């Protein structure tokens, strides 16, 4: 596995997210912690998403190289579940919005497979693949419609995104389907039918793995960053060609943390 280029950039320049990319002799992974939507925290000093990302990173760094996709999903789920107290499991089963949650895209060298668990994206030989959450686009459309119909200046939503606040209850409702109709890593069993698997033959391939922090994934990091910057300048609310459930907040260089790695196999 020959790494060509990579980057990990937090949307808030004051924060770091080093564990967003993992490279070992057997795996290359991009991990994206989910934004917390409740006040419940499992770590005093980290958000749930960042804590989950770090736990997954640790698991991958110590994982056996010959794991199947099913074995990987089972093992990483146990690693997250170990952070839950037994008395809390019943509540967490009913309230997935409170769990430690992340998405991950993993390349397995021995299997020559890419495992897409949750909302992530990749390119293989220039061909684009994604694995979006159900309802995400619908919620983004709802947010865009709220802003379009508002009498408030659009710029005000960059300071206080009341449109996002309005769709949060709907986002929490859709999270009831977490690890039922769509897959994430959250300490509960991952339905294999919701994990997208891309198998590579033994020809040489150039691969890009990335988080969903890039609205337009391109074959190079420079081109992906240029498209992101274009989005920030021309549609910082993310309500035009690219619609999202959040905007570029003031002082941030993106609307979400982002990770990108390009390599050859």
ROFI-289248 format. One record per atom (N, C-alpha, C): residue in one letter; x, y, z. Coordinates in steps of 0.02 Angstrom, whole numbers, padded with zeros to 5 digits, always signed. Layout:
BEGIN
AXYZ...
# end
This chain:
BEGIN
X+00043-00059+00000X+00000+00000+00000X+00045+00062+00000X+00038+00101-00051X+00081+00159-00061X+00040+00223-00051X+00052+00258+00005X+00015+00319+00020X+00039+00375-00025X-00006+00410-00058X+00012+00466-00102X+00003+00532-00065X-00054+00542-00033X-00067+00604+00003X-00123+00593+00053X-00123+00633+00106X-00176+00628+00155X-00181+00693+00195X-00239+00703+00225X-00248+00761+00269X-00304+00747+00318X-00300+00777+00377X-00353+00778+00427X-00360+00849+00450X-00419+00879+00441X-00429+00949+00459X-00494+00956+00498X-00491+00985+00557X-00550+00998+00597X-00584+01061+00571X-00650+01063+00574X-00686+01123+00550X-00670+01183+00595X-00657+01169+00658X-00635+01221+00704X-00559+01220+00707X-00525+01271+00681X-00452+01270+00678X-00418+01260+00745X-00453+01272+00801X-00422+01265+00867X-00422+01192+00891X-00458+01149+00856X-00462+01079+00877X-00421+01035+00832X-00407+00974+00856X-00369+00926+00818X-00409+00861+00811X-00395+00824+00758X-00431+00761+00748X-00383+00710+00717X-00324+00701+00749X-00272+00658+00721X-00296+00587+00709X-00343+00563+00749X-00364+00493+00742X-00414+00483+00686X-00426+00534+00645X-00473+00526+00589X-00447+00482+00533X-00381+00471+00530X-00351+00426+00481X-00306+00377+00518X-00311+00314+00500X-00269+00261+00528X-00236+00223+00471X-00171+00215+00475X-00134+00175+00426X-00091+00124+00463X-00104+00060+00450X-00062+00006+00478X-00037-00036+00420X-00003-00090+00435X+00020-00134+00382X-00036-00171+00347X-00095-00175+00379X-00151-00214+00352X-00213-00173+00337X-00218-00113+00365X-00279-00074+00357X-00263+00000+00343X-00306+00030+00303X-00308+00103+00297X-00380+00123+00310X-00390+00171+00354X-00459+00189+00373X-00466+00264+00382X-00526+00287+00366X-00548+00355+00382X-00607+00349+00430X-00603+00383+00486X-00654+00378+00538X-00684+00447+00550X-00749+00450+00555X-00784+00514+00563X-00833+00509+00621X-00816+00540+00677X-00861+00540+00734X-00923+00582+00721X-00980+00558+00744X-01044+00593+00733X-01053+00650+00782X-01081+00705+00758X-01095+00763+00800X-01146+00745+00854X-01131+00759+00917X-01177+00744+00971X-01240+00787+00965X-01297+00756+00977X-01361+00792+00972X-01398+00793+01038X-01365+00769+01090X-01392+00774+01159X-01335+00796+01205X-01352+00807+01267X-01303+00830+01316X-01265+00773+01350X-01283+00712+01335X-01250+00656+01369X-01179+00648+01344X-01131+00639+01391X-01061+00631+01373X-01032+00569+01409X-00988+00534+01374X-00954+00476+01402X-00882+00492+01421X-00860+00552+01404X-00793+00575+01422X-00797+00648+01445X-00762+00665+01497X-00764+00734+01522X-00732+00784+01475X-00684+00761+01436X-00644+00808+01398X-00652+00803+01322X-00696+00758+01299X-00705+00748+01227X-00779+00741+01210X-00797+00762+01151X-00865+00750+01128X-00874+00675+01116X-00935+00653+01113X-00948+00582+01101X-00919+00559+01034X-00927+00601+00983X-00902+00582+00917X-00826+00575+00917X-00792+00622+00948X-00719+00619+00950X-00695+00559+00992X-00728+00546+01047X-00710+00489+01089X-00720+00423+01050X-00776+00418+01015X-00790+00358+00976X-00736+00349+00922X-00718+00403+00889X-00666+00401+00837X-00601+00374+00866X-00582+00397+00924X-00520+00375+00956X-00522+00302+00975X-00579+00278+00999X-00587+00208+01016X-00581+00163+00954X-00612+00185+00900X-00608+00146+00837X-00536+00145+00811X-00503+00202+00814X-00434+00206+00792X-00390+00157+00831X-00399+00156+00897X-00361+00110+00939X-00375+00037+00921X-00439+00022+00908X-00456-00046+00890X-00422-00067+00825X-00424-00024+00774X-00394-00041+00709X-00318-00050+00716X-00286-00008+00754X-00213-00013+00762X-00192-00079+00794X-00237-00110+00832X-00221-00172+00866X-00256-00233+00836X-00293-00224+00782X-00332-00278+00753X-00288-00327+00714X-00307-00390+00715X-00273-00440+00673X-00285-00423+00600X-00236-00437+00558X-00241-00418+00488X-00287-00460+00446X-00307-00519+00471X-00347-00565+00430X-00421-00563+00446X-00445-00510+00478X-00516-00506+00495X-00559-00500+00432X-00615-00535+00433X-00666-00524+00381X-00705-00461+00399X-00747-00438+00353X-00789-00380+00367X-00834-00393+00427X-00864-00452+00429X-00908-00470+00485X-00870-00470+00551X-00811-00499+00551X-00770-00502+00612X-00749-00432+00634X-00732-00390+00586X-00714-00321+00603X-00773-00285+00635X-00831-00291+00605X-00891-00257+00632X-00907-00281+00702X-00902-00346+00712X-00916-00374+00779X-00865-00348+00830X-00802-00349+00811X-00749-00329+00857X-00751-00256+00875X-00761-00213+00825X-00761-00141+00839X-00824-00122+00879X-00879-00158+00868X-00939-00146+00908X-00928-00163+00981X-00893-00219+00993X-00878-00238+01062X-00832-00186+01095X-00785-00158+01056X-00740-00108+01083X-00778-00046+01107X-00829-00026+01070X-00869+00032+01090X-00915+00013+01148X-00945-00046+01144X-00992-00068+01196X-00958-00073+01264X-00892-00086+01264X-00856-00093+01328X-00856-00028+01368X-00872+00028+01335X-00874+00093+01369X-00942+00107+01401X-00990+00064+01388X-01057+00074+01417X-01064+00034+01482X-01097+00064+01530X-01112+00028+01592X-01173-00017+01581X-01173-00075+01612X-01226-00123+01602X-01295-00093+01617X-01297-00051+01668X-01363-00022+01687X-01389+00026+01635X-01344+00049+01589X-01365+00098+01539X-01386+00066+01473X-01374+00001+01465X-01385-00030+01400X-01458-00028+01378X-01504-00037+01425X-01574-00035+01407X-01594+00034+01381X-01570+00086+01414X-01586+00154+01390X-01554+00168+01322X-01491+00148+01314X-01456+00160+01251X-01488+00122+01194X-01516+00064+01208X-01552+00026+01157X-01612+00065+01131X-01644+00102+01176X-01704+00141+01158X-01686+00211+01134X-01626+00235+01152X-01606+00303+01135X-01538+00303+01099X-01538+00283+01035X-01474+00281+00998X-01441+00349+00991X-01479+00403+00998X-01450+00470+00992X-01400+00484+01048X-01402+00444+01102X-01356+00455+01158X-01293+00412+01153X-01289+00368+01104X-01232+00323+01100X-01169+00357+01073X-01112+00326+01086X-01050+00344+01051X-01059+00321+00979X-01052+00366+00932X-01068+00349+00863X-01017+00377+00814X-00999+00336+00764X-00954+00359+00711X-00966+00319+00648X-00944+00346+00593X-00941+00310+00529X-00868+00295+00514X-00856+00243+00475X-00788+00227+00456X-00787+00194+00388X-00735+00207+00350X-00722+00172+00287X-00653+00142+00293X-00649+00076+00281X-00589+00038+00297X-00567-00002+00236X-00503+00004+00218X-00475-00040+00166X-00437-00096+00200X-00452-00158+00183X-00418-00217+00209X-00371-00244+00157X-00306-00244+00173X-00255-00265+00125X-00263-00339+00107X-00272-00383+00156X-00276-00454+00142X-00339-00473+00104X-00394-00440+00119X-00457-00455+00084X-00464-00416+00018X-00423-00364+00010X-00430-00318-00047X-00502-00294-00052X-00528-00272+00005X-00596-00248+00009X-00598-00180+00043X-00648-00140+00024X-00663-00077+00058X-00729-00086+00093X-00730-00073+00158X-00791-00080+00198X-00817-00011+00215X-00878+00005+00194X-00908+00070+00206X-00962+00062+00260X-00945+00084+00320X-00991+00078+00377X-01014+00148+00396X-01074+00166+00376X-01100+00232+00389X-01088+00279+00331X-01094+00344+00345X-01092+00396+00295X-01020+00413+00277X-00996+00388+00221X-00928+00399+00200X-00926+00395+00123X-00868+00407+00094X-00863+00407+00021X-00793+00386+00000X-00789+00364-00063X-00724+00343-00089X-00724+00346-00165X-00664+00340-00193X-00655+00333-00265X-00607+00275-00277X-00623+00234-00326X-00580+00178-00345X-00569+00182-00420X-00507+00196-00439X-00493+00204-00510X-00534+00259-00542X-00549+00311-00504X-00589+00367-00530X-00664+00358-00525X-00687+00299-00504X-00759+00285-00496X-00781+00305-00426X-00834+00343-00421X-00857+00369-00356X-00907+00321-00324X-00900+00312-00257X-00946+00272-00218X-00964+00310-00154X-01025+00303-00131X-01043+00331-00066X-01090+00283-00030X-01106+00301+00032X-01150+00259+00073X-01190+00304+00119X-01232+00348+00090X-01265+00400+00130X-01317+00371+00178X-01329+00408+00232X-01381+00389+00278X-01449+00401+00246X-01497+00357+00256X-01565+00370+00232X-01591+00433+00267X-01633+00469+00234X-01666+00528+00262X-01621+00590+00265X-01555+00581+00258X-01510+00639+00265X-01525+00692+00213X-01534+00671+00150X-01548+00719+00097X-01616+00752+00107X-01664+00713+00129X-01731+00741+00143X-01727+00795+00196X-01689+00782+00249X-01682+00832+00303X-01644+00894+00278X-01595+00883+00236X-01558+00940+00207X-01605+00983+00164X-01649+00950+00128X-01698+00987+00087X-01746+01026+00131X-01766+00997+00187X-01811+01032+00233X-01776+01095+00261X-01714+01088+00280X-01676+01145+00307X-01670+01200+00254X-01654+01181+00193X-01647+01230+00139X-01713+01266+00127X-01769+01230+00130X-01834+01261+00119X-01851+01310+00175X-01833+01294+00237X-01846+01340+00293X-01808+01405+00282X-01746+01401+00261X-01706+01461+00249X-01734+01501+00191X-01754+01466+00138X-01780+01500+00079X-01844+01538+00094X-01885+01511+00139X-01950+01541+00155X-01946+01593+00211X-01888+01597+00244X-01881+01643+00300X-01876+01715+00277X-01902+01761+00317X-01897+01832+00303X-01832+01861+00331X-01797+01821+00371X-01733+01843+00398X-01679+01844+00344X-01631+01890+00349X-01575+01890+00301X-01539+01822+00304X-01521+01796+00246X-01489+01730+00245X-01425+01729+00286X-01390+01785+00288X-01326+01788+00324X-01336+01773+00399X-01396+01788+00425X-01408+01777+00496X-01404+01704+00515X-01416+01659+00467X-01414+01588+00481X-01342+01563+00491X-01293+01602+00467X-01224+01583+00479X-01205+01595+00552X-01237+01644+00583X-01225+01659+00653X-01266+01614+00699X-01328+01603+00680X-01374+01562+00721X-01419+01523+00674X-01403+01460+00664X-01438+01419+00615X-01502+01390+00645X-01554+01433+00647X-01618+01410+00674X-01650+01357+00629X-01631+01356+00565X-01657+01305+00520X-01632+01235+00540X-01569+01232+00559X-01542+01168+00584X-01578+01148+00649X-01587+01197+00693X-01622+01182+00755X-01691+01153+00742X-01723+01178+00690X-01791+01156+00674X-01793+01083+00651X-01739+01059+00620X-01740+00990+00595X-01709+00940+00644X-01680+00965+00699X-01650+00920+00748X-01699+00868+00774X-01762+00886+00791X-01809+00834+00814X-01819+00780+00762X-01820+00799+00698X-01828+00749+00645X-01765+00706+00639X-01707+00736+00649X-01645+00698+00648X-01644+00646+00703X-01669+00665+00762X-01671+00618+00818X-01720+00561+00803X-01774+00576+00768X-01822+00523+00749X-01789+00473+00702X-01753+00498+00653X-01722+00453+00604X-01668+00410+00637X-01638+00435+00691X-01586+00397+00724X-01614+00334+00759X-01679+00329+00765X-01709+00268+00791X-01696+00209+00744X-01678+00224+00682X-01663+00172+00633X-01589+00154+00631X-01550+00184+00675X-01478+00172+00678X-01463+00098+00691X-01423+00069+00648X-01406-00002+00649X-01469-00046+00643X-01518-00018+00608X-01577-00057+00587X-01583-00052+00511X-01594+00010+00487X-01598+00020+00415X-01534+00051+00386X-01490+00074+00429X-01425+00097+00406X-01373+00082+00460X-01310+00077+00438X-01257+00054+00483X-01215+00113+00508X-01196+00108+00571X-01145+00151+00601X-01107+00108+00651X-01054+00135+00679X-01019+00102+00734X-01040+00136+00798X-01077+00100+00840X-01103+00131+00902X-01107+00084+00961X-01074+00026+00955X-01075-00023+01009X-01132-00072+01006X-01177-00064+00958X-01232-00111+00949X-01220-00149+00883X-01251-00208+00875X-01238-00249+00816X-01249-00211+00750X-01202-00219+00704X-01204-00186+00640X-01236-00233+00589X-01291-00215+00557X-01322-00259+00507X-01278-00261+00444X-01255-00321+00427X-01208-00328+00372X-01237-00306+00305X-01302-00312+00297X-01333-00293+00234X-01330-00217+00222X-01314-00179+00277X-01310-00107+00271X-01238-00083+00264X-01191-00130+00263X-01120-00113+00253X-01105-00122+00179X-01082-00069+00147X-01065-00075+00076X-00993-00101+00070X-00984-00155+00031X-00919-00186+00022X-00899-00180-00051X-00840-00153-00063X-00813-00147-00131X-00752-00193-00134X-00754-00240-00180X-00699-00288-00187X-00655-00268-00246X-00589-00265-00234X-00541-00248-00285X-00510-00312-00313X-00501-00316-00379X-00464-00372-00407X-00389-00360-00397X-00348-00401-00428X-00276-00396-00415X-00239-00353-00465X-00276-00312-00502X-00245-00260-00542X-00226-00202-00497X-00178-00160-00517X-00162-00101-00477X-00219-00050-00477X-00233-00022-00420X-00287+00027-00413X-00263+00088-00373X-00289+00146-00392X-00280+00206-00351X-00346+00218-00314X-00341+00226-00248X-00400+00229-00205X-00399+00294-00165X-00457+00325-00158X-00467+00382-00114X-00520+00362-00062X-00504+00371+00002X-00554+00363+00055X-00563+00431+00087X-00626+00450+00103X-00638+00516+00132X-00700+00515+00175X-00702+00562+00221X-00763+00574+00261X-00812+00615+00220X-00872+00625+00247X-00922+00664+00210X-00911+00739+00219X-00854+00759+00247X-00839+00830+00253X-00820+00862+00187X-00810+00821+00136X-00798+00848+00068X-00863+00844+00029X-00893+00901+00011X-00956+00900-00026X-00948+00872-00097X-00888+00879-00125X-00874+00854-00192X-00806+00819-00189X-00806+00754-00192X-00744+00716-00189X-00712+00713-00257X-00648+00729-00260X-00610+00730-00322X-00551+00681-00317X-00521+00663-00374X-00466+00615-00373X-00403+00639-00337X-00397+00704-00324X-00339+00729-00287X-00362+00772-00229X-00318+00778-00179X-00333+00819-00121X-00340+00892-00141X-00296+00916-00183X-00298+00987-00203X-00365+01003-00236X-00387+00960-00281X-00450+00973-00316X-00510+00969-00268X-00508+00923-00220X-00562+00918-00171X-00564+00979-00126X-00506+01004-00106X-00503+01065-00065X-00526+01126-00105X-00511+01129-00169X-00533+01185-00210X-00609+01185-00216X-00640+01126-00225X-00713+01123-00229X-00744+01143-00163X-00713+01123-00108X-00738+01142-00041X-00734+01218-00032X-00679+01248-00052X-00671+01321-00045X-00721+01357-00089X-00734+01331-00148X-00785+01361-00192X-00853+01360-00157X-00868+01304-00125X-00932+01297-00089X-00936+01348-00033X-00882+01356+00005X-00881+01402+00061X-00893+01474+00038X-00864+01493-00018X-00871+01562-00042X-00938+01575-00075X-00965+01525-00109X-01024+01537-00150X-01090+01514-00118X-01086+01466-00073X-01147+01441-00041X-01131+01417+00030X-01110+01463+00074X-01090+01441+00141X-01146+01411+00183X-01208+01423+00163X-01264+01394+00200X-01279+01322+00178X-01249+01301+00122X-01260+01233+00095X-01334+01221+00080X-01362+01265+00039X-01433+01259+00021X-01444+01261-00055X-01389+01257-00093X-01395+01260-00166X-01385+01193-00199X-01335+01189-00244X-01321+01125-00278X-01305+01071-00227X-01265+01088-00177X-01250+01042-00122X-01290+01064-00061X-01333+01020-00038X-01374+01035+00021X-01351+00991+00079X-01346+01022+00138X-01324+00985+00198X-01367+01006+00257X-01361+00969+00311X-01400+00984+00371X-01366+01036+00415X-01309+01062+00393X-01273+01114+00430X-01236+01159+00382X-01217+01218+00406X-01184+01268+00364X-01111+01276+00384X-01075+01317+00347X-01008+01339+00367X-01017+01392+00422X-01004+01374+00484X-01013+01422+00537X-00957+01473+00535X-00970+01532+00563X-00921+01586+00564X-00857+01563+00600X-00800+01575+00569X-00736+01557+00600X-00713+01487+00585X-00754+01448+00548X-00735+01380+00531X-00714+01376+00458X-00668+01331+00444X-00644+01324+00375X-00684+01272+00336X-00734+01243+00368X-00777+01195+00334X-00842+01189+00374X-00889+01150+00349X-00951+01138+00385X-00946+01075+00427X-00890+01038+00420X-00881+00976+00457X-00807+00959+00458X-00786+00918+00506X-00718+00891+00504X-00710+00852+00439X-00649+00850+00413X-00639+00813+00351X-00573+00775+00352X-00574+00718+00320X-00515+00675+00315X-00512+00647+00245X-00452+00642+00217X-00442+00621+00148X-00376+00583+00144X-00377+00525+00112X-00314+00490+00100X-00318+00456+00031X-00263+00463-00006X-00258+00432-00073X-00198+00386-00074X-00208+00326-00101X-00155+00276-00100X-00162+00228-00160X-00109+00191-00172X-00108+00141-00225X-00102+00071-00195X-00137+00023-00225X-00132-00046-00203X-00122-00091-00265
# end
